[in-house]
Amino acid sequence: MSTPQVHIYTKFGCGYCYRAKRLLDQKGVEFSEFDITLGGPKRDEMLQRAPDARTVPQIFIGETHIGGSDELHALERDGKLDTLLAG
């Protein structure tokens, strides 16, 4: 089984985005970052994947919508993040 792709939608200067990316980096997780500061097709894509999302970051592990930085860190605290990342 392959590990799921991790996607993170961010905006320039976002402290929560930095915090989420730092955790993923510390865990050695490769991720694709999509900067939606100026909107565009990636913002539209994010809203299709998470229609109620109005803040960044928005994080997806595979097809699972994690939410933002707080939710990502909560998964780590609860010992559930590694399982999701493993697929």
C-alpha positions, 0 to 999 in steps of 0.5 A: 500500500502506498502512502497517501498524498498530502495537500495543503492550501496556504496563503502568504504570511499565514502563521497557522500555515507555517505551523502546519507545514513545520509539523509535516516537515518535522515528521518527514512528510512530503506534501504539495503546497498550493498558495491561494493568496490571490485566489485562482483555480487552486482556491476553487479546487480547495472549495470543491474539496471542502465547501465550507472552508473559509480559512487556511491552511486546509489540509488533505491526507489522501481524500480525507479532509483534515481541516486546519493546523489545529486539527492537524496538531490534535491528530498528532497529540492523539497519536492518530496522525501517523496512522493516517499518513501511513495509509 
